Structure formats: C-alpha cells, structure tokens
C-alpha cells in the first residue's frame, strides 16, 4: 500500500501536535509541583513563625513580670539606706537584659534560612535544564 503525500504530512503534523501537547502537559506538571513546594514552604514558615511569636510573647511576659517584681523587692530591701542606687542598678540590669535579648533575636534572624530557598533552587535547576543545549 502506498501512502499519499498528504497522509504522510498529516501524520507528521499530528505527531508534532501530540509532542507539543505532551510538552505542555509536562510543563504544567512541573509548574504544579513547584507551586505545591512553594505553598508547603510557605505553610511551614507561617507555622514556625506563629509558634515562635507565641513562645516569644510568653517568655517576654514571664521575664518582665519576674524582673519587675525582683527589682521592686531589691529597691524595697534598700529603701532606707540606698534606694536610688538600688533603683539605678535594677534599671541597668534591665537594660543589659534587653540588649542581650535584642542580640539573640538578631542572631536568630540572621541564622534563619531564606524563605523559599528550596523552591528557588528547584526553579534554578529547571532553568538550567531548559537552557541546556539538546
């Protein structure tokens, strides 16, 4: 059986369209996977941030109350002899603790990994694959 020239060209066009369709489906699947990864990372970051903020507020409240009552107790102990000195020393301790806490917070913020690092790495791999010569 002999093929007509139009049939061969039509089968090539159909094959090409099938290939383009498969390429489109593959690209959509890649985008879907990357978006899932992005939203998973976003959800993990939000959960981590909410937990961190709640613990930070709890610790801050407990620390402030403890230090306030401790400072007041110290001032009351030295009320008759050196109340101003006791108040200044208590204030200095509060300021040192605040500076130390600020240093810890800054160190933790610097140590955190960048948001969406995994997603960006995967997208960089995808870009390298697409740019690679065939």
Protein Blocks (a to p, Z undefined) as FASTA:
>chain_A
ZZdfklmmmmmmmmmmmmmmmmmmmmmmmmmmmmmmmmmmmmmmmmmmmmmmmmmmmmmm
mmmmmmmmmmmmmmmmmmmmmmmlmmmmmmmmmmmmmmmmmmmmmmmmmmpccehklmmm
mmmmmmmmmmpcZZ
